[in-house]
Amino acid sequence: QVQLVESGGGLVQPGGSLRLSCTASGTSSRFNVMGWYRQAPEKERELVATIISGGRTNYADYAKGRFTISRDNTENTVYLQMNSLKPEDTAVYYCNAGFIKPGWTRDYWGQGTQVTVSS
């Protein structure tokens, strides 16, 4: 059974930084894509960033220049370095990982980690 476990969330002042980590267990296969999403109160879940196994990345516009996604393929771990944090970045951040195969796709979600940006 695949499980994703996030860590690294917390309370940070505006302008500060946090590094989120997400480690997968229950599979020795490399995920085709890993990423981060977030959901603020009363808002829909939205994309933050994704990274494929080859290293190509994709960011939401608000994340460009401030957030950096990276992954360790040997450990099936994905990271999100968040700099210059703003109050509007406050949300629950979810890790996502997926397999994309011919005729078959499957993705998994972590339980989420709270990020609060406040003075």
DASUL-V482410 format. One line per field, one symbol per residue. ss: DSSP state (h for helix, s for strand, l for the rest). phi: phi as a letter, one per 40 degrees, with the letter a starting at -180 (. if undefined). psi: psi as a letter, one per 30 degrees, with the letter a starting at -180 (. if undefined). A space follows every 50 residues. Layout:
ss = ???
phi = ???
psi = ???
This chain:
ss = llsssssllssslllllsssssssslllllllsssssssllllllsssss ssllllssslhhhlllssssssllllssssssllllhhhlssssssssss sllsssssslllsssssll
phi = .cbbbcahcicacdgcbabcbabcbgabccccababbaacdgbccbcbab accchcbabcdcccgbbbbaabccbfbbbbcbbfcbdcccacbbcbaabb bdgababbbccgbcbbbac
psi = kkkkjllflakklkfalljkkkkklgkfkkkekllklljlkgllklkell klfffklkkleffkfekkklljefghkkljkjlhkleffklkkkkkklkj ljgklkllklfkkkkkjk.
